[in-house]
Amino acid sequence: MRLILDFDVAKPAFRPYSELLYTIRAVICDFATGDEKMATYRNVLIACEFGRGGFSHERVFLIPTPDGAGVYRGLAYIDYCFLPNRGQLPPGEPPIGTRCKGLVSGRIIRENPKDGLFTVQVPDGELCDVDPSIIQEEIGHVSVG
């Protein structure tokens, strides 16, 4: 068996130059049969808190760690940020200096059977382990970057 990784890089016109979108496709090929199958990832929404980022189009997201002792902190383009009712986070929310509860778009990369956690990719490209209780299935498709 072999694993083939294929990387695509695209720069959409509406994004700042620093926000390149990377798509990784994994193809698993079985030498015995020659069959190939594309790895599939589930797009989900992850419960978090939002704060304002350094620019008007970005938000800081805070995802609780599985042990509850801390948070994962990252930046997301506002298109990946949602209200708890799954509506789009309005451009002026949250007010500067405050936080609000919400959902950030993510992609499940792997389920870890040993500890019951999910490894997810968040919009800034980082991977983090999260408790399944804070994950909701996403309706529709929103790329996480």
Buried (B, 14 or more C-beta within 10 A) or exposed (E): EEEEEEEEEEEEEEBEEEBEBEEEEBEEEEEEEEEEEEEEBBBBBBBBBBBBBEEEBBBBBBBBEBEEEEBBBBBBBBBBBBBEEEEEBEEEBBEEEEBBEBBBBBBBBEEEEEEEBBBBBBBBEEEBBBBEEBBEEBEEEBEBB
